[in-house]
Amino acid sequence: MKSISPLMYVLLFALLISAASNAQDNLPLPEGPYLGQTPPGLIPEPFAPGIVATEKYLETEVLFLPDMTELSFTRSGGQYKEPKWVVMQYKDNSWREKTVPATDIKAEKERFSPGVGEMKRFDIFKDIPVVGYSVSAAGTYYFYVLDFKDGSGHLSYSRLIDGKYEIPVRMNAAINSGKYIAHPFIAPDESYLMWDAEKDGESTPDIYISFREKDGTWGEAINMGDKINTPLYEQRPKVTPDGKYLFFWQGDVKVREDGGRYVVGSPYWVDAKIIEELRPARE
């Protein structure tokens, strides 16, 4: 009987570890919508602690497909030398991590968050250095332009009229106030707009909201308050496709002993009713 070489032992051990890891990845997660989590109230909570939000790693915002059958986020730090894009699929009342071949990742990501190339299909936007956007049910684009060096930039919108997009209109000074104005989210019916920005006297971005007035104009920028905004970074507000919850990212920038900087943070969620609590009373 042939003996097993030391190299073969190493290979067998690696295969066993890989198999165990894959088996762990394929274990069913808690049943029910939203990864089986107990829905939050009007106080934000980390989303799915230990499954999505962790203290050990950095997780990005959570994105849902329109039918809520899949969600995605990116995890990095620690053992993840390269960011890992994670997709979870809801089927037969349970969640499992979905394996996405490397060749399909780009196309799959577009399903969750179409890139600016989607806008660039239209000639009116081709020469505008759009960084990101949100689109309403009527097809109106709310987008931002941003200079990352000094934080200058603005939010603008363009409506779809008779099958063509109008010349973009820069939003009013109440909304285009501060630096690093970014990550707009427009309500499907365009009744409100959320975004994040750094205002004068603030060192980190907060999330703001503006409600559309009866005459079609946009109201003042309202800081979403200390339930949402803290001394940390709050960014990327998004309401789930079913309209029930507001998701956003909260994090911070840390400094190592050698002076290097790194980011920590996780996605949070809160009942979307918090939006209505901020809506100004109308006579």
Salt bridges, closest charged atoms under 4 A:
GLU59 OE2 - ARG75 NE 3.01
GLU61 OE2 - ARG236 NH1 3.36
GLU61 OE1 - LYS238 NZ 2.89
GLU70 OE2 - LYS98 NZ 3.10
GLU70 OE1 - ARG111 NH1 3.44
GLU97 OE2 - LYS84 NZ 3.24
GLU108 OE1 - LYS98 NZ 3.30
GLU108 OE1 - ARG111 NH1 2.87
GLU118 OE2 - ARG121 NH2 2.90
ASP123 OD1 - LYS126 NZ 2.99
GLU166 OE2 - ARG159 NE 2.92
GLU190 OE1 - ARG212 NH2 3.38
ASP196 OD2 - HIS183 ND1 2.82
ASP252 OD2 - LYS254 NZ 3.90
GLU276 OE1 - ARG279 NE 2.83
